[in-house]
Amino acid sequence: MCKSILFEGQESCKDIFSKTEDSAWIEQTGEPLCDRRPNGEERPWRAKRLGAIRLAGALRAIGLAGNAARCRGCGTVLIFNECPSDGQKRLKEANFCRERLCPMCAWRRSLRLTYDVSGVLHEAARREPRRRWVMLTLTQKNVPGEALAGEVDRVLRGWNLLRRRRELLAVAGTFRVLELTRNTRDGTWHPHVHALLWVLPSYFNGNGSYITQARWRELWAEALGLDYLPVVDVHAVKARAGARDDDLDAAALEVAKYQVKDTDLVPPEATDAEVIDRVSVVRPALYGRRLVDWSGDLRRIARQLRLKDPDAPEADLVHVTDEDHGDTCPVCGTEMVAHVYRWVEGMRDYLG
């Protein structure tokens, strides 16, 4: 498979690819890209590409020319395995920039992370079916942009302190995500934690291991050093043994969603100045921070499954679910052929 990074304007991607794989190619017709999920919903390639362009402009404006260039060239070439009969597509190769805030890469990273987390949760449930699952969301008051970096540090330190409390001895493992949202009314920012807790059977059996919502609020306030009780949501997650489309999948989808949404960072209605302001606040606040983290028994399972950090350079952002693999159409069984789609700036769309 071709591993070359292909930037906008490079014309030799088909030649490079064909040297490494003996594949049939669909001739270029100039048709717009239409890539749909199994449920018929169209995948948002165009919207993510437009978001990446806006982010690139903001990165350049704050003096990060190299990052801006990489982001500006993100996703300009997409190579799909495509069914010539019904148009079913599976992404084969793409030139992703891997900039943390890039809407294109953040979307692909979220898909990859959701699939990986679901795999760990189901493997954990298979190994220890008597253990239970708890979804925990930890919040605190919003902060203005100038205080965001310090608040992110405080939240991550607070999570590490909370995990070490003796009251959490019945928690055998955790998966934690830091999410950042923006209040549209006053422009303040809200870093908060979504976590899945894998708890021992004793957690719910009335021996004193169970932690009430009121106590979670107190523990989180103590961990953050707050003089008020923050809002905390906690509830049990049910899992059906042997099922793939169940509450564990829903839990994985909830905790592995975007760490920063496009609508908060580069919304279409925001001016260039507003996007620059948001990027100049968010990027340093998240730079170098570990936004996702495993602990305990779940970390061991994740390592045994050889999962990659989604932020790592070698993380696979192309094959983000099992449906992306295979060379035959899942609908009709026809052999798929390669189809190149390039971003055409004048059309503001992908054409194949």
PLY file of the C-alpha trace (Angstrom):
ply
format ascii 1.0
element vertex 352
property float x
property float y
property float z
element edge 351
property int vertex1
property int vertex2
end_header
0.00 0.00 0.00
1.22 3.46 -0.83
2.29 5.29 2.32
3.25 8.56 0.63
1.74 11.78 1.91
0.07 13.44 -1.08
-0.50 17.18 -0.93
-2.74 19.42 -2.98
-1.53 19.80 -6.53
0.42 16.53 -6.60
-0.62 14.70 -9.76
1.21 11.41 -9.35
-0.80 9.72 -6.59
-2.31 7.16 -8.99
1.10 6.35 -10.43
2.63 5.95 -6.96
-0.23 3.78 -5.80
-0.22 1.55 -8.89
3.46 0.77 -8.41
2.74 -0.81 -5.05
-0.51 -2.63 -5.80
-1.82 -4.36 -8.90
-5.30 -2.83 -8.81
-7.93 -1.95 -11.36
-8.81 1.74 -11.50
-12.05 3.56 -12.24
-11.49 6.18 -14.89
-11.82 9.81 -13.82
-15.27 11.17 -14.73
-15.44 14.37 -12.68
-18.33 13.10 -10.56
-18.71 14.52 -7.01
-17.85 12.21 -4.13
-20.83 10.44 -2.55
-19.77 8.14 0.29
-22.58 6.78 2.44
-22.70 4.86 5.68
-24.59 1.54 5.79
-27.65 3.44 7.10
-27.64 5.67 4.01
-26.30 8.77 5.74
-23.62 10.56 3.73
-20.19 10.81 5.31
-19.14 14.46 5.86
-15.95 14.55 3.76
-16.70 17.94 2.20
-17.68 19.61 5.49
-14.56 18.32 7.25
-12.35 19.47 4.39
-13.86 22.97 4.51
-13.28 23.02 8.27
-9.64 22.03 7.76
-9.18 24.94 5.34
-10.56 27.39 7.91
-8.36 25.94 10.63
-5.31 26.24 8.36
-6.02 29.93 7.89
-6.21 30.46 11.65
-3.00 28.53 12.27
-1.18 30.67 9.72
-2.57 33.84 11.31
-1.15 32.89 14.73
2.29 32.19 13.28
2.19 28.40 12.79
2.96 28.33 9.07
4.18 24.71 9.00
1.12 23.39 10.83
-1.07 25.52 8.59
0.49 24.08 5.43
-0.03 20.51 6.62
-3.62 21.22 7.58
-4.26 23.06 4.30
-3.18 19.91 2.44
-5.15 17.49 4.62
-7.48 15.15 2.77
-6.89 16.59 -0.68
-6.58 13.08 -2.16
-8.87 10.21 -1.16
-8.46 6.77 -2.69
-11.40 4.41 -2.25
-12.05 0.79 -3.05
-15.37 1.17 -4.87
-17.96 -1.29 -6.14
-18.54 -0.63 -9.87
-22.09 -1.98 -9.55
-23.63 -0.10 -6.64
-21.04 2.53 -5.66
-20.28 1.11 -2.19
-16.97 2.60 -0.99
-14.24 1.72 1.46
-11.45 4.22 2.07
-8.12 2.79 0.89
-5.63 5.66 1.31
-5.67 9.35 2.20
-3.26 12.16 3.05
-4.26 13.12 6.60
-2.27 15.88 8.34
-2.77 14.63 11.96
-2.96 18.15 13.37
-4.82 17.64 16.65
-7.48 20.28 15.97
-7.96 19.47 12.27
-11.68 18.72 11.76
-10.89 16.02 9.19
-8.39 14.20 11.42
-10.46 14.73 14.58
-13.41 13.06 12.87
-11.35 10.07 11.73
-9.63 9.86 15.14
-13.01 9.79 16.90
-14.23 6.96 14.65
-11.05 4.98 15.28
-11.22 5.60 19.02
-14.89 4.61 19.24
-14.18 1.32 17.51
-11.12 0.60 19.67
-12.91 1.47 22.92
-15.86 -0.73 21.98
-13.45 -3.60 21.34
-11.80 -3.19 24.74
-15.14 -2.98 26.55
-16.49 -6.11 24.92
-13.27 -8.02 25.53
-13.33 -6.91 29.17
-16.97 -8.00 29.52
-16.10 -11.38 27.98
-13.26 -11.94 30.44
-15.07 -10.76 33.56
-18.84 -10.97 32.92
-19.71 -10.35 36.59
-18.11 -6.93 36.63
-20.27 -3.90 35.93
-19.93 -0.58 34.11
-20.53 2.97 35.29
-20.62 6.11 33.13
-19.30 9.19 34.93
-19.31 12.81 33.73
-17.43 15.36 35.84
-17.94 19.06 35.27
-17.24 22.43 36.87
-17.89 26.08 36.07
-16.90 27.54 32.71
-13.82 29.74 32.36
-12.85 32.56 29.97
-10.37 31.86 27.20
-7.38 33.34 29.05
-7.93 30.88 31.91
-8.54 27.79 29.77
-5.00 26.33 29.79
-4.82 26.51 33.58
-8.28 24.98 33.94
-7.37 22.06 31.65
-4.32 21.39 33.84
-6.47 21.54 36.96
-9.06 19.12 35.54
-6.40 16.58 34.51
-4.64 16.84 37.88
-7.99 16.50 39.60
-8.78 13.31 37.69
-5.45 11.78 38.71
-6.11 12.70 42.36
-9.63 11.30 42.20
-8.45 7.97 40.79
-6.16 7.49 43.79
-8.91 7.86 46.42
-9.40 4.78 48.59
-13.14 4.96 47.95
-12.43 3.90 44.36
-10.79 0.57 45.29
-13.70 -1.30 43.70
-12.98 0.45 40.37
-10.85 -2.09 38.47
-10.18 0.11 35.42
-11.15 3.34 33.72
-11.25 4.99 30.33
-11.19 8.80 30.45
-11.67 11.50 27.81
-11.26 15.25 28.22
-13.87 17.12 26.19
-13.89 20.86 25.55
-17.04 22.79 24.68
-17.81 26.48 24.20
-20.77 28.44 25.55
-22.25 30.33 22.61
-23.86 32.97 24.81
-20.80 34.33 26.59
-17.85 32.67 24.78
-16.58 30.86 27.88
-15.02 27.40 27.68
-15.92 24.23 29.52
-13.34 21.44 29.87
-14.88 18.36 31.46
-14.31 14.63 31.88
-16.26 11.70 30.47
-15.20 8.39 31.99
-16.20 4.74 31.92
-15.53 2.84 35.14
-15.18 -0.95 35.19
-16.20 -1.91 38.71
-15.96 -5.09 40.74
-19.18 -6.94 41.70
-18.72 -5.63 45.24
-19.39 -2.07 44.04
-23.13 -2.70 43.88
-23.61 -5.37 46.57
-24.14 -3.03 49.53
-20.82 -3.57 51.33
-19.92 0.11 51.32
-18.11 0.30 47.94
-20.95 2.09 46.15
-20.47 5.83 45.62
-23.60 7.96 45.44
-23.95 10.92 43.09
-23.79 13.27 46.08
-20.51 11.72 47.17
-19.10 11.90 43.63
-19.81 15.65 43.71
-17.92 15.99 46.98
-14.98 13.91 45.75
-14.70 15.95 42.53
-14.92 19.24 44.42
-12.11 18.09 46.72
-9.97 16.92 43.80
-10.31 20.31 42.07
-10.12 22.38 45.24
-13.53 23.98 44.61
-15.56 25.96 47.12
-18.83 24.73 45.59
-20.34 21.37 44.62
-20.01 20.83 40.84
-22.52 19.06 38.61
-21.77 15.34 38.23
-23.72 12.75 36.26
-23.31 9.06 37.05
-25.29 6.02 35.95
-24.85 2.30 35.39
-24.30 0.91 31.89
-25.79 -2.45 31.01
-24.10 -4.95 28.70
-25.63 -7.98 26.98
-23.19 -10.84 26.72
-22.15 -11.61 23.15
-23.90 -8.60 21.61
-22.01 -6.05 19.53
-24.79 -3.51 19.05
-25.61 -2.85 22.69
-25.17 -0.37 25.52
-21.40 -0.86 25.58
-21.24 0.34 21.99
-23.38 3.34 22.96
-21.08 4.02 25.91
-18.02 3.85 23.66
-19.66 6.28 21.25
-20.41 8.70 24.09
-16.94 8.78 25.65
-14.95 8.67 22.40
-16.66 11.57 20.63
-14.72 14.60 19.43
-12.60 16.27 22.09
-13.40 19.61 20.41
-16.37 19.88 18.03
-16.16 21.68 14.68
-19.17 23.75 15.73
-17.19 25.17 18.64
-13.92 25.75 16.80
-14.58 26.54 13.12
-18.34 26.99 12.65
-19.37 28.25 9.20
-21.13 31.27 10.69
-18.04 32.51 12.59
-15.88 35.24 11.09
-12.21 34.62 10.34
-11.30 36.80 13.34
-13.51 34.72 15.62
-11.99 31.47 14.37
-8.48 32.86 14.90
-9.40 33.86 18.45
-10.79 30.41 19.25
-7.82 28.55 17.78
-5.35 30.83 19.58
-7.06 29.90 22.87
-7.71 26.19 22.33
-4.50 25.03 20.69
-2.10 26.01 23.51
-4.61 24.83 26.12
-4.61 21.30 24.66
-1.03 21.15 23.38
0.90 18.27 24.94
-2.02 17.13 27.09
-3.17 13.53 27.14
-6.82 13.86 26.15
-7.64 10.15 26.41
-6.30 7.68 28.93
-6.77 4.11 30.16
-6.05 2.86 33.66
-5.98 -0.39 35.63
-7.27 -3.61 34.09
-8.68 -1.78 31.05
-5.23 -0.41 30.26
-3.80 -3.93 30.35
-6.47 -5.20 27.97
-5.91 -2.26 25.62
-2.18 -3.05 25.54
-2.83 -6.75 24.95
-5.04 -5.80 21.99
-2.14 -3.65 20.73
-4.22 -0.51 20.44
-2.45 2.61 19.24
-2.80 6.04 20.81
-5.11 7.86 18.35
-2.79 10.88 18.55
0.28 8.80 17.66
1.86 9.34 14.21
1.43 5.65 13.37
-2.27 5.52 14.35
-4.44 4.30 11.47
-6.96 6.97 10.49
-7.88 5.20 7.24
-9.25 1.86 8.49
-11.32 3.16 11.38
-13.84 0.28 11.61
-14.02 -3.31 10.44
-16.29 -2.28 7.55
-13.34 -0.48 5.95
-11.50 -3.76 5.28
-11.87 -6.16 2.40
-11.70 -6.01 -1.38
-15.23 -7.18 -2.20
-18.52 -5.29 -1.98
-20.41 -6.19 1.24
-23.72 -5.84 -0.65
-23.25 -7.75 -3.92
-19.85 -9.45 -3.51
-18.39 -7.76 -6.62
-14.64 -7.15 -6.67
-13.99 -3.54 -5.77
-11.73 -1.29 -7.85
-9.73 1.79 -6.89
-11.21 5.25 -7.42
-9.30 8.49 -6.76
-11.14 11.61 -5.60
-9.30 14.93 -5.48
-10.31 18.14 -3.79
-10.97 20.78 -6.44
-10.70 24.19 -4.82
-12.64 26.00 -7.52
-15.59 23.61 -7.03
-15.18 23.39 -3.25
-15.81 19.68 -3.51
-14.25 16.27 -4.18
-14.36 15.08 -7.78
-13.51 11.61 -9.01
0 1
1 2
2 3
3 4
4 5
5 6
6 7
7 8
8 9
9 10
10 11
11 12
12 13
13 14
14 15
15 16
16 17
17 18
18 19
19 20
20 21
21 22
22 23
23 24
24 25
25 26
26 27
27 28
28 29
29 30
30 31
31 32
32 33
33 34
34 35
35 36
36 37
37 38
38 39
39 40
40 41
41 42
42 43
43 44
44 45
45 46
46 47
47 48
48 49
49 50
50 51
51 52
52 53
53 54
54 55
55 56
56 57
57 58
58 59
59 60
60 61
61 62
62 63
63 64
64 65
65 66
66 67
67 68
68 69
69 70
70 71
71 72
72 73
73 74
74 75
75 76
76 77
77 78
78 79
79 80
80 81
81 82
82 83
83 84
84 85
85 86
86 87
87 88
88 89
89 90
90 91
91 92
92 93
93 94
94 95
95 96
96 97
97 98
98 99
99 100
100 101
101 102
102 103
103 104
104 105
105 106
106 107
107 108
108 109
109 110
110 111
111 112
112 113
113 114
114 115
115 116
116 117
117 118
118 119
119 120
120 121
121 122
122 123
123 124
124 125
125 126
126 127
127 128
128 129
129 130
130 131
131 132
132 133
133 134
134 135
135 136
136 137
137 138
138 139
139 140
140 141
141 142
142 143
143 144
144 145
145 146
146 147
147 148
148 149
149 150
150 151
151 152
152 153
153 154
154 155
155 156
156 157
157 158
158 159
159 160
160 161
161 162
162 163
163 164
164 165
165 166
166 167
167 168
168 169
169 170
170 171
171 172
172 173
173 174
174 175
175 176
176 177
177 178
178 179
179 180
180 181
181 182
182 183
183 184
184 185
185 186
186 187
187 188
188 189
189 190
190 191
191 192
192 193
193 194
194 195
195 196
196 197
197 198
198 199
199 200
200 201
201 202
202 203
203 204
204 205
205 206
206 207
207 208
208 209
209 210
210 211
211 212
212 213
213 214
214 215
215 216
216 217
217 218
218 219
219 220
220 221
221 222
222 223
223 224
224 225
225 226
226 227
227 228
228 229
229 230
230 231
231 232
232 233
233 234
234 235
235 236
236 237
237 238
238 239
239 240
240 241
241 242
242 243
243 244
244 245
245 246
246 247
247 248
248 249
249 250
250 251
251 252
252 253
253 254
254 255
255 256
256 257
257 258
258 259
259 260
260 261
261 262
262 263
263 264
264 265
265 266
266 267
267 268
268 269
269 270
270 271
271 272
272 273
273 274
274 275
275 276
276 277
277 278
278 279
279 280
280 281
281 282
282 283
283 284
284 285
285 286
286 287
287 288
288 289
289 290
290 291
291 292
292 293
293 294
294 295
295 296
296 297
297 298
298 299
299 300
300 301
301 302
302 303
303 304
304 305
305 306
306 307
307 308
308 309
309 310
310 311
311 312
312 313
313 314
314 315
315 316
316 317
317 318
318 319
319 320
320 321
321 322
322 323
323 324
324 325
325 326
326 327
327 328
328 329
329 330
330 331
331 332
332 333
333 334
334 335
335 336
336 337
337 338
338 339
339 340
340 341
341 342
342 343
343 344
344 345
345 346
346 347
347 348
348 349
349 350
350 351
